Amino acid sequence: MDEIDTVVSLCHEDIANSPHPQTPIHIMGHFISGAEALLYGIQGSQREKVSTIVGINPLVQPAELLMKQSSSLKLRWRAKMNPNAIVDLGTDLSLFTKDTPWLEFLRSESYSFTKLSNLQLKMIQDISHLLLNKKYTSQFTVANVLIIQSLEDPLTCASATHQFINNVAGAKQAYLLEYTKGMNNLFLEREKLFQRVITDLVSWLKEN
């Protein structure tokens, strides 16, 4: 949270001294960082300066494919004894996008989005527990929250995302925008879907 606090404070200071001091601050995150962004709406010490938080396929709760590693009873012990040890979740890049050019590029560059440390897995577990706690999420105080969720995403649990958005009592507007198509990373998806997501996102921010 400290890093986000610092960025928000710097943005707020810059905006206050600019010709457009009413410019809103938006925080947006995807997957793990999307869950962290949602948590900021509850824990962030500078969250009153934020107008909107956007989570794109946020990892409110891992789907079954990731659940085994992130909910292991031994995870807390592993995170304490060997926090930086890497766990390969064994998931294929095709779970992140169906766009052939992107897949070819990511594979050619040997990108891996599925190798996480024990500490990162524990963080996922801890954030999930907080975001699914109704008493805790009722403390969400950022004015607007938008979650963009792909029902085809094999890595996040859509029903948990629904649960979170229904429990956010402190936001003036909490909105869930769902797509039937699209894998985990909608920014790396096929051009038509990518453009639709961007258009919808920009339109929502302008209206709210």
N, C-alpha and C positions, 0 to 999 in steps of 0.2 A: 504493500500500500504506500510505502514511503516514496517510491519512485513516481507513482502516479500523482501523489500529493505535490511533489516538486514540480512536475510538468503542469499541473492545473494552476498552481500558484504563479508560475512564470507566464503562462498564457493569460491569466487574469490581469496580471500587472501590465503586460504588453497591450492588451485590449483596452484597459482603462486609460492608457496614455496615447491611444490611437485616435484617428478622426471618427472612428465608429465604436464608441465605448459600450454600446448595447449589443455588440456581436456575441451570440451565445457560444458556449463551450460544449462540444459533444465529445463523448468518449466512445470509441468503437473497438470491439475485439472479436476475434474468431476462435472457436474451439476452446482451448485452455485459457487463452487470454480473454475470450468472451465471458467465461465464467468468472475470471478475476475482475472484469469490468462490472459485472452484476454485483459482485461482492463489494466493490468499491461504493456502490450506492447505499450500502449498509454500514460499512466500516470507515470509509474515507473521511479524514478530518477536514478536507476541503470540498466535500461533496455539495455543499450549499452553493458553490460557485458553478456547478455543472448543470446545464439545462437538460441534456439528454444522454442516456446510455443506450448503446446499440450492441446487442449480442448476436453474432451470426453463427448458427449451429453451436451455441455455447455448450460447454461440457458440464451441464447442470448435474447430469448423472451419466456415467459411461454406459454404452450399450453392452449387451451380453458379451460381445467380442472382446471388450476391454475390461469387463467387470472382474474377471478372475484375477488379473494382476493388481488392479487398483483397490480391491477389497480383501486382499489376502490378510489372514489373521497374523501372519508373520511380517507384514509390511512395516509396522512400527518398529519392530526389532531391527529389520534390515536397514531402515532409514537411519536409525541411530548408530548402528555398528558400522555400516558401510554406505553412507549416504550418496556417494558419487558413483557407485557401481551401476553400470548400464544394463538395463533389461530390454531385450529385443522382443517387442510384442508380436512380431511375425506377421504383421499386416502388410498387404500389398498396396502399392501406390494407386492402383485402380479403385481403391476405396475412397480416395480423395478427389478424384475427377474422372470423368468419362471422355474428356477431350483428348483425342489422339495426339495432336502436336505437343500438348503439355506433358502427356505421359512419356512421349519419346524424349523430350528435353530433360525431364526429371530423372529418367533412367540413365540417360547418357551422362549426366552430371553426378550420378550415384547419390542423389538426394535420398535421405531417409527421415521420414516424419514419425517413425514408429520406435525409435530407440530413446528411452527415457531413463533417467536415473531413479534410484529408490526414493530419493528426496522429492523428485517431481511427482512420482506416483503417490506418495503420501500426501503431497499438497493437493492433488486431485481428489483424493479420498476426503480430506478435511474440508475442502471447499464444497464438495457435494453434500456432505452432512449439514453444513450451514445453510446452503441454498434450499434444501428440502425441509428445513425446520420452519414451520409456519410462524411460530412465535418470533423467531429471529428475522425472517424476511419481512415481517410487519414493520420493521424499523427502517425499511427502504424509504429514503426521503428525497431522492432526485425527482424532479417534476415529471419527466417523461422517460419511459423505457420502451424500447422497441426490440423485439426478438424476431429474427428471421430464421425460420426453421425449415429444413428440407426433410420431408417425410421419408425420403429415400436414403438419408444419411445413415450409414451402417455403424457409425462410431458413437453417436449420441442417442440418448433415450428421449424421444419426442414427448412421451407421456409425463416425464419428469419436468420438461420445459413447460408444459401446460400447467402442471401443479405449481411451479414457481410463479408464473404470470398471474395465476388466480389468487396467490397469497400476497402479492405486492399491494399492500393497502395504502402505503404512504405516497405513492406516485399519483399525480393528477391524471395521468394517462398512461396506461399499460396496454400495449398492443402486440399481438402475435400475428406475424405475417408468414403464412405457410406456403410451401411449394411442393407439389407432388413429385417433381423431378429434381435431380441434382444430388451429387455425392457430398462428401464432407466439406470440401473447400469450394464454395460457390464462386470465389474470385478466380479460380483456375478452371471453371467449367466452360462448356461449349459457348460460343460467342452469343448466340441468341438468348440463352438462359442468363449469362453474365450481364448482358445489356438490360434484360428485364429486371434483374435484381437491383442493379445500379439505378435505373430509372425509378423504380418503386421506392428505393431508399431515399433518393434526393427529393422526390415528391413528398414523401412523408415528413422529412425534416423541414421542408419549406412550409408545410401546412401546420406544423406543430412547433 
